[in-house]
Each structure stands twice: as C-alpha cells, then as structure tokens.
C-alpha cells in the first residue's frame, strides 16, 4: 500500500524539474507546460473521492489493481508522446491511475482496526507520511538524473516498472474480501454508487478547476456552471438514500470541514514552492534540472526527520501552528531572493520549508483518520486529497499567472506574495479552530 500511495507524489515531484526541458523540446511556454501539472491534479481531484467511495463498497483489492495498471499504460503513452497534447492526456491517465493507492491504504487501516479491536494507526500513518516524503526527496533528484541520462521521456517511462511492481504486490498481498463498508448487491449497485451525484460533482469540480487554471474575466461562465452544478449536487446528495458524499454527516462534522479547508490552503503554498520555485531556480537563477533537484533535497530530508519525530506525538494543534509559522517565514525569505543571491540562501529556504512539509501532511492525515465516519474512511481520505489538489490547482494557476512565458525573479516574488497570503490564512484557520484542542481519539470515538 505504501508503494501504491507514493505513485502520485513521485509523479508530482519528478515533473517539477522536467517542465523546462519539456517546454524547450516541444516549443511550449511556461503557461502551457503548467497544464502538465494541472491535468494530473484535475483527474486526481475527480477520481480520489469517487474511487474512495468504490473502495468503501467493494474493498481495496480490485480498485487498486485496476487503477495501478492504468499507471503503467500512462507511462507508455507519455514516453511515446509526439506532442504536448498527448503528454497532457498521459498525465490525465496518471491522475486517474494513482487515485486508489492512498484511499485503499486508509481503508485497510480502518478494517484492520475493526478486526483487531485496536485503533492505534499512529505508526502506520507516520510510515505512509515518511514514504511519501522519501519519494518526494527522490523525485526531483531522480527526475534530474533521468533527464540527464535519457531525456525527459524517461520520467514517464519510470511509471511502467513501478506499476508492474505495485500490481504484482497487490495480487500477492491484498485481501480478497470486500471488507470495509457496505456489501454490494447487483440490483442496488447503481444506487450505492450514486452515479448522478458523481456526475454533478465532476461537473462542478471540472468547471471550477478550468477557471482556476486560466484566471480571466472572459471565463466567468465557468463559475456560473460550477455554482449551478454545486447547487444541484447539494440537492441530490441531501435526497439520495446512499449519497456519493454524505453532506448531512459532512455538514455536521465541523472539525473535518476545517481540516479540508486547511489542506486546501496548505497545498497552495506547498505546490507553488515545489513547481514555481523549481522553475525559477532553472530559468531565473540558471541551475540545471539536476541541480534544481538537488536544491530541493534539504527540504525533503528535513521533512522526513520531522515526520518521524512528530509522529510519536498524538496532538495535531502544535504541529499545525509550527507548520504555519514555517510557511510564513519561508515565503518572507523568498521575497528577498534575486538572480544574484548566494546558493546557500536557496538551500536555507528549502530547509525552512522542510518543517511545514513534514508537519502539515502528517497532521492533516491523522485528523481525517479520526474525524471521518468510519464507514466512509476511504472516500473521506480521497476527499482530503481532492481539497489538496484544488490547492495545487490554485498554485498552478498562480504560477502560470506570475511567470507568463519565463520564470523570472519578478514573477517569483509575485508568486511568493500569493503563497504568503495562503500561509497567513492557514495560520488563522488553525488558531481559531477550538476543536483542535481536543484529543484526536475523542473525535474518532464520537464519529464511531
């Protein structure tokens, strides 16, 4: 399950150093290569809660095998892509293919807790967080190395052996029982899946994300479509016997809603740094893709250490507050950088970002595990990723708007101001959330 859950982050981080080489090879400006980021997260934002719901019904095995197999197909398509459009399509396939790993892992944790009667997932949740951080360390560096050896196409081809390994391990180790939630019956399958609800949710999310990807007044109609689809989705879910997203339960679960809000703004900062800062180090500062990947290493190494140490503590409020402070400090330092800044200042910023990188992901993950309805653990975990990916869409849009055709220093400073605003909002959402003072286990008992 750790291998499955890291397929998405490795494709997130490895592309960060490949955007400039892809743009050079295909003659595409930064504003167009940004779609390689957006396409993956658009697909994953739609797929995570939908696949999570299917896992709640059918169990993790079948969904994991199908989705992970799609990752291998996407790797082949991307490696052979003749133009940017096909490459974007490959990233869409990757987005859908990586949807099952994380919700399946969370569902297995919940089913194991019910089987053993011991709800103590701290070590495993920390292991998942550390595995994701480790891949994040490897991603930019591995991407730079692969590009240096075989060109940017190798960053897509890497998915083929990873997918094969994940499918073989899944066939060998994943339980065959449905296991986690409701037992599906053929006659009630359509009702259980809530296909109209999924369709309205997709329409709402696609129109919203398309607007965020290319902010412009002329696209106002996309917001109207998003609002209309959102209203219809709410009406449908409140009336459905087996809703795709149970708005009654979700609406009454204020702590979980606050966690989703924090995830959105936290990932605006995290992904704007991952993609925007990486592009600036190459185009605005003059580093090679390999060296741009090396600059990211201190952040991820420190994040791993922070995750391991903080994973031993049950509370989340302190982690979130320190993570918020780390984001704000790093953004302020980014505003001082120029193309002539010494290299150590880039490494310093990466180190500062390592603190929130290690704390926020783990704290948000633990929050959802204990705050979610146990019967909807997988879909709630998928919805966490959806909010995170909406944040990444905002980050991608802000990056494209800030840089235009070239990632220069002025654009990087403009992006840093956007990141700073999101970091301050994250801090406020944490400071004024009184539910964070209660033990997470109490939330879990309440939801159960």
C-alpha positions as CSV (number, residue, x, y, z in Angstrom):
1,X,0.0,0.0,0.0
2,X,2.9,2.3,0.6
3,X,4.1,1.7,-3.0
4,X,0.7,2.4,-4.3
5,X,0.3,5.6,-2.2
6,X,3.6,7.1,-3.5
7,X,2.8,6.7,-7.2
8,X,1.0,10.1,-7.1
9,X,3.7,12.1,-5.2
10,X,6.5,10.7,-7.4
11,X,4.7,11.9,-10.5
12,X,4.1,15.2,-8.8
13,X,7.7,15.9,-7.8
14,X,9.5,14.3,-10.8
15,X,7.7,16.6,-13.2
16,X,8.9,19.7,-11.3
17,X,12.3,19.6,-12.9
18,X,11.1,18.3,-16.3
19,X,8.8,21.2,-17.1
20,X,11.5,23.4,-18.6
21,X,13.1,20.6,-20.7
22,X,9.7,19.5,-22.0
23,X,8.9,23.1,-22.9
24,X,12.2,23.5,-24.7
25,X,11.8,20.2,-26.6
26,X,8.1,20.8,-27.6
27,X,8.3,24.6,-28.1
28,X,5.8,25.3,-25.3
29,X,5.9,28.3,-23.0
30,X,5.6,28.0,-19.2
31,X,1.9,28.9,-19.3
32,X,1.3,25.8,-21.5
33,X,3.5,23.3,-19.7
34,X,1.7,24.3,-16.5
35,X,-1.1,22.1,-17.9
36,X,1.1,19.0,-17.3
37,X,0.7,19.8,-13.6
38,X,-3.0,20.8,-13.8
39,X,-4.1,17.8,-15.8
40,X,-2.8,15.3,-13.3
41,X,-4.5,17.1,-10.4
42,X,-7.7,17.7,-12.2
43,X,-8.0,14.0,-12.9
44,X,-7.0,13.1,-9.4
45,X,-9.3,15.6,-7.8
46,X,-12.2,13.9,-9.5
47,X,-11.0,10.4,-9.1
48,X,-9.9,10.3,-5.4
49,X,-13.3,10.6,-3.8
50,X,-15.0,8.5,-6.5
51,X,-12.5,5.7,-6.2
52,X,-12.6,6.1,-2.4
53,X,-16.3,5.5,-2.5
54,X,-15.9,2.4,-4.6
55,X,-13.3,1.1,-2.2
56,X,-15.7,1.7,0.7
57,X,-18.2,-0.5,-1.1
58,X,-16.0,-3.2,-2.8
59,X,-12.9,-3.2,-0.7
60,X,-9.4,-2.1,-1.9
61,X,-8.1,-5.0,-3.9
62,X,-10.0,-4.7,-7.3
63,X,-9.8,-0.9,-7.4
64,X,-6.1,-0.9,-6.5
65,X,-5.2,-3.4,-9.2
66,X,-7.3,-1.6,-11.9
67,X,-6.1,1.9,-11.1
68,X,-2.4,0.9,-10.7
69,X,-2.4,-0.9,-14.0
70,X,-3.6,2.3,-15.6
71,X,-0.4,4.0,-14.3
72,X,1.7,1.6,-16.5
73,X,-0.4,2.4,-19.5
74,X,0.0,6.2,-18.9
75,X,3.8,5.7,-18.6
76,X,3.9,4.1,-22.0
77,X,1.7,6.9,-23.6
78,X,3.8,9.6,-22.0
79,X,7.1,8.1,-23.1
80,X,5.9,7.9,-26.7
81,X,4.0,11.2,-26.8
82,X,4.7,13.2,-30.0
83,X,3.4,16.5,-28.7
84,X,2.2,18.4,-25.7
85,X,-1.5,17.4,-26.1
86,X,-0.7,13.7,-25.9
87,X,1.6,14.3,-23.0
88,X,-1.2,16.1,-21.2
89,X,-3.5,13.1,-21.9
90,X,-0.9,10.8,-20.3
91,X,-0.9,13.0,-17.2
92,X,-4.7,12.7,-17.1
93,X,-4.3,8.9,-17.2
94,X,-1.7,9.1,-14.5
95,X,-4.1,11.1,-12.4
96,X,-6.9,8.5,-12.6
97,X,-4.4,5.7,-12.2
98,X,-2.9,7.0,-8.9
99,X,-6.3,7.5,-7.3
100,X,-6.6,4.2,-5.4
101,X,-3.4,4.0,-3.5
102,X,-4.0,6.4,-0.6
103,X,-7.7,5.7,0.0
104,X,-7.0,1.9,-0.2
105,X,-4.3,2.3,2.5
106,X,-6.6,4.3,4.8
107,X,-9.4,1.7,4.3
108,X,-7.1,-1.2,5.1
109,X,-6.0,0.7,8.3
110,X,-9.7,1.1,9.3
111,X,-10.6,-2.5,8.6
112,X,-7.6,-3.8,10.5
113,X,-8.6,-1.7,13.5
114,X,-12.1,-3.2,13.4
115,X,-10.7,-6.7,13.0
116,X,-8.3,-6.4,15.9
117,X,-10.2,-4.0,18.1
118,X,-7.1,-1.8,18.4
119,X,-7.3,1.7,16.9
120,X,-3.6,2.6,17.0
121,X,-2.6,3.6,13.5
122,X,0.0,6.2,14.5
123,X,3.0,4.2,13.4
124,X,1.5,3.2,10.1
125,X,0.2,6.7,9.3
126,X,3.7,8.0,10.1
127,X,5.1,5.3,7.8
128,X,2.8,6.5,5.0
129,X,3.8,10.1,5.5
130,X,7.5,9.2,5.6
131,X,7.2,7.0,2.5
132,X,5.6,10.0,0.7
133,X,8.3,12.3,1.9
134,X,11.0,9.9,0.9
135,X,9.6,9.7,-2.6
136,X,9.4,13.5,-2.6
137,X,13.2,13.5,-1.8
138,X,13.9,11.1,-4.7
139,X,11.5,12.7,-7.2
140,X,13.3,15.9,-8.2
141,X,16.8,14.4,-7.9
142,X,15.7,11.2,-9.8
143,X,14.0,13.4,-12.4
144,X,17.1,15.5,-13.0
145,X,19.2,12.3,-13.2
146,X,16.9,10.6,-15.7
147,X,16.7,13.7,-17.8
148,X,20.5,13.9,-17.9
149,X,20.8,10.3,-18.9
150,X,17.9,9.6,-21.2
151,X,15.9,12.9,-21.6
152,X,12.5,13.9,-20.2
153,X,10.7,10.9,-21.7
154,X,12.3,8.7,-19.1
155,X,10.4,10.4,-16.3
156,X,7.2,9.0,-17.8
157,X,8.7,5.5,-18.7
158,X,9.6,5.1,-15.0
159,X,5.9,4.5,-14.2
160,X,5.9,1.2,-16.1
161,X,8.2,-0.8,-13.8
162,X,6.6,0.9,-10.7
163,X,3.1,-0.1,-11.9
164,X,4.2,-3.7,-12.6
165,X,5.7,-4.0,-9.1
166,X,2.6,-2.5,-7.4
167,X,0.2,-4.8,-9.3
168,X,2.3,-7.9,-8.5
169,X,2.5,-7.0,-4.8
170,X,-1.3,-6.2,-4.8
171,X,-2.1,-9.6,-6.3
172,X,0.1,-11.3,-3.7
173,X,-0.8,-9.4,-0.5
174,X,-4.1,-7.6,-0.7
175,X,-7.1,-9.3,0.9
176,X,-9.8,-10.6,-1.4
177,X,-12.7,-9.8,0.9
178,X,-14.8,-6.6,0.3
179,X,-14.0,-5.8,3.9
180,X,-14.6,-2.1,4.7
181,X,-18.1,-0.9,4.2
182,X,-21.4,-1.9,2.7
183,X,-21.8,-5.2,0.9
184,X,-22.8,-4.5,-2.7
185,X,-25.8,-6.2,-4.3
186,X,-26.1,-6.2,-8.1
187,X,-29.6,-4.8,-8.0
188,X,-28.6,-1.9,-5.8
189,X,-25.3,-1.2,-7.4
190,X,-26.3,2.0,-9.2
191,X,-28.0,3.4,-6.1
192,X,-24.9,2.7,-4.0
193,X,-22.6,4.3,-6.4
194,X,-24.8,7.4,-6.8
195,X,-23.8,8.0,-10.4
196,X,-25.9,11.2,-10.7
197,X,-24.1,12.6,-7.7
198,X,-20.7,11.7,-9.1
199,X,-21.6,13.3,-12.4
200,X,-22.7,16.6,-10.8
201,X,-19.6,16.6,-8.6
202,X,-17.5,16.1,-11.6
203,X,-19.2,19.0,-13.5
204,X,-18.8,21.3,-10.5
205,X,-15.1,20.4,-10.0
206,X,-14.1,20.5,-13.7
207,X,-15.7,23.9,-14.3
208,X,-14.2,25.3,-11.1
209,X,-10.7,24.0,-11.9
210,X,-10.8,25.0,-15.5
211,X,-11.5,28.6,-14.3
212,X,-8.6,28.4,-11.8
213,X,-6.2,27.0,-14.4
214,X,-6.5,30.2,-16.5
215,X,-7.9,33.1,-14.5
216,X,-9.6,35.6,-16.8
217,X,-12.8,37.6,-16.7
218,X,-13.9,36.2,-20.0
219,X,-14.3,32.8,-18.4
220,X,-16.9,34.0,-15.9
221,X,-19.4,31.4,-17.2
222,X,-17.3,28.6,-15.8
223,X,-18.0,30.0,-12.3
224,X,-21.7,30.1,-13.1
225,X,-21.6,26.4,-14.3
226,X,-19.7,25.5,-11.1
227,X,-22.3,27.2,-8.9
228,X,-25.2,25.6,-10.7
229,X,-23.7,22.2,-10.6
230,X,-22.8,22.7,-7.0
231,X,-26.3,23.6,-6.1
232,X,-27.8,20.6,-8.0
233,X,-25.2,18.4,-6.3
234,X,-26.2,19.5,-2.9
235,X,-29.9,18.9,-3.6
236,X,-29.1,15.5,-5.0
237,X,-26.9,14.4,-2.1
238,X,-29.4,15.6,0.6
239,X,-32.1,13.5,-1.0
240,X,-30.1,10.4,-2.1
241,X,-30.5,7.2,0.0
242,X,-26.9,6.3,-0.4
243,X,-25.1,9.6,-1.4
244,X,-21.7,9.8,-3.0
245,X,-20.7,12.4,-0.4
246,X,-23.0,12.4,2.7
247,X,-23.5,16.1,3.1
248,X,-25.6,15.6,6.2
249,X,-22.8,13.9,8.0
250,X,-20.1,16.1,6.5
251,X,-22.0,19.3,7.3
252,X,-22.3,18.3,10.9
253,X,-18.6,17.4,11.2
254,X,-17.1,20.8,11.6
255,X,-13.6,19.5,12.6
256,X,-13.4,17.5,9.3
257,X,-14.5,20.5,7.3
258,X,-11.9,22.7,8.9
259,X,-9.3,20.0,8.1
260,X,-10.3,20.1,4.5
261,X,-10.0,23.9,4.4
262,X,-6.5,23.8,6.0
263,X,-5.5,21.2,3.4
264,X,-6.5,23.4,0.5
265,X,-4.5,26.5,1.6
266,X,-1.5,24.4,2.9
267,X,-1.1,22.8,-0.5
268,X,-1.4,26.2,-2.3
269,X,1.9,27.1,-0.5
270,X,3.5,23.7,-0.8
271,X,2.9,23.2,-4.6
272,X,3.6,26.8,-5.5
273,X,7.0,26.3,-3.9
274,X,7.5,22.8,-5.5
275,X,6.7,24.0,-9.1
276,X,7.2,27.7,-9.1
277,X,10.4,27.8,-7.1
278,X,11.9,24.9,-9.1
279,X,11.2,26.7,-12.4
280,X,12.7,29.9,-11.1
281,X,15.9,28.1,-10.0
282,X,16.3,26.9,-13.5
283,X,15.2,29.9,-15.6
284,X,15.7,32.8,-13.2
285,X,18.8,31.5,-11.3
286,X,20.4,29.4,-14.0
287,X,20.6,25.9,-12.5
288,X,20.4,22.7,-14.5
289,X,17.4,20.4,-13.9
290,X,19.7,18.0,-11.9
291,X,21.0,20.8,-9.7
292,X,17.5,22.2,-9.3
293,X,16.5,18.8,-7.9
294,X,19.5,18.9,-5.5
295,X,18.3,22.2,-4.1
296,X,15.0,20.5,-3.1
297,X,16.8,17.7,-1.2
298,X,17.3,19.6,2.1
299,X,13.6,20.3,2.4
300,X,12.5,16.7,1.9
301,X,15.3,15.2,4.1
302,X,14.3,17.5,7.0
303,X,10.6,16.8,6.3
304,X,11.3,13.0,6.8
305,X,13.1,13.7,10.1
306,X,10.3,16.0,11.3
307,X,7.6,13.4,10.3
308,X,9.4,10.6,12.2
309,X,9.9,12.7,15.4
310,X,6.5,14.4,15.4
311,X,4.7,11.1,14.5
312,X,5.3,10.0,18.1
313,X,3.1,12.8,19.4
314,X,-0.7,12.3,19.3
315,X,-1.8,16.0,19.2
316,X,-2.1,18.0,15.9
317,X,-2.6,21.6,17.0
318,X,1.1,22.2,17.8
319,X,2.2,20.6,14.6
320,X,-0.2,22.8,12.5
321,X,0.9,26.0,14.3
322,X,4.6,25.3,13.8
323,X,3.9,24.3,10.2
324,X,2.0,27.5,9.6
325,X,4.9,29.6,11.0
326,X,7.4,27.7,8.9
327,X,5.4,28.5,5.7
328,X,5.2,32.2,6.5
329,X,8.9,32.6,7.3
330,X,10.0,30.8,4.1
331,X,7.7,33.0,2.0
332,X,9.2,36.1,3.6
333,X,12.7,34.9,2.8
334,X,11.7,34.1,-0.8
335,X,10.8,37.8,-1.3
336,X,14.5,38.7,-0.6
337,X,15.9,36.5,-3.4
338,X,17.4,37.7,-6.7
339,X,19.2,36.0,-9.5
340,X,22.5,37.0,-7.8
341,X,21.6,35.6,-4.3
342,X,24.2,33.1,-2.9
343,X,23.3,29.5,-3.3
344,X,23.1,28.9,0.4
345,X,20.0,31.2,0.6
346,X,18.2,28.7,-1.7
347,X,19.2,25.8,0.5
348,X,18.1,27.8,3.6
349,X,14.6,28.3,2.1
350,X,14.4,24.6,1.3
351,X,15.3,23.8,4.9
352,X,12.7,26.1,6.3
353,X,10.1,24.6,4.0
354,X,11.0,21.2,5.3
355,X,9.4,21.9,8.7
356,X,5.8,22.5,7.4
357,X,6.3,19.8,4.7
358,X,6.9,17.3,7.5
359,X,4.3,18.5,9.9
360,X,1.3,19.5,7.9
361,X,0.8,16.4,5.8
362,X,1.1,14.1,8.9
363,X,-1.2,16.3,11.0
364,X,-3.9,16.5,8.3
365,X,-3.7,12.8,7.6
366,X,-4.2,11.9,11.3
367,X,-7.0,14.4,11.6
368,X,-9.0,12.8,8.8
369,X,-8.5,9.3,10.1
370,X,-10.0,10.1,13.5
371,X,-12.6,12.7,12.3
372,X,-14.2,10.8,9.4
373,X,-17.2,8.5,9.6
374,X,-15.5,5.0,9.9
375,X,-17.8,3.6,7.1
376,X,-16.5,6.3,4.7
377,X,-12.9,6.3,5.6
378,X,-11.6,5.7,2.1
379,X,-13.9,8.4,0.5
380,X,-13.1,10.9,3.2
381,X,-9.4,10.3,2.7
382,X,-9.9,10.7,-1.1
383,X,-11.8,14.0,-0.4
384,X,-8.8,15.2,1.6
385,X,-6.7,14.7,-1.5
386,X,-9.3,16.4,-3.6
387,X,-9.0,19.6,-1.4
388,X,-5.3,19.3,-1.5
389,X,-5.4,19.1,-5.3
390,X,-7.7,22.1,-5.6
391,X,-5.0,23.9,-3.7
392,X,-2.4,22.6,-6.2
393,X,-4.6,23.9,-9.0
394,X,-4.7,27.3,-7.4
395,X,-0.9,27.1,-7.0
396,X,-0.5,26.1,-10.7
397,X,-2.7,28.9,-11.8
398,X,-0.8,31.4,-9.6
399,X,2.5,30.1,-11.0
400,X,1.4,30.5,-14.6
401,X,-0.1,33.9,-14.0
402,X,3.1,35.1,-12.2
403,X,5.6,33.8,-14.7
404,X,3.9,34.1,-18.1
405,X,6.5,32.9,-20.7
406,X,9.5,32.9,-18.4
407,X,10.1,32.2,-14.7
408,X,12.0,35.4,-13.8
409,X,12.7,36.9,-10.4
410,X,9.8,39.4,-10.6
411,X,7.4,36.6,-11.2
412,X,8.8,34.6,-8.4
413,X,8.3,37.5,-6.0
414,X,4.7,37.9,-7.1
415,X,4.2,34.2,-6.5
416,X,5.7,34.5,-3.0
417,X,3.1,37.1,-2.1
418,X,0.3,34.7,-3.1
419,X,2.0,32.0,-1.0
420,X,2.3,34.3,1.9
421,X,-1.4,35.2,1.8
422,X,-2.3,31.4,1.8
423,X,0.1,30.8,4.7
424,X,-1.5,33.5,6.8
425,X,-4.9,32.1,6.1
426,X,-3.7,28.6,7.1
427,X,-2.5,30.1,10.4
428,X,-5.8,31.8,11.1
429,X,-7.8,28.6,10.3
430,X,-5.6,26.8,12.9
431,X,-5.6,29.5,15.6
432,X,-9.4,29.9,15.6
433,X,-10.2,26.2,15.4
434,X,-11.1,25.3,19.0
435,X,-11.7,21.6,18.2
436,X,-8.0,21.1,17.7
437,X,-7.5,21.3,21.5
438,X,-9.4,18.0,21.9
439,X,-7.6,14.7,21.6
440,X,-8.0,13.1,18.1
441,X,-9.1,9.8,19.6
442,X,-12.1,11.6,21.1
443,X,-13.2,12.7,17.7
444,X,-12.8,9.2,16.4
445,X,-15.0,7.8,19.3
446,X,-17.6,10.5,18.6
447,X,-17.7,9.6,14.9
448,X,-17.9,5.9,15.6
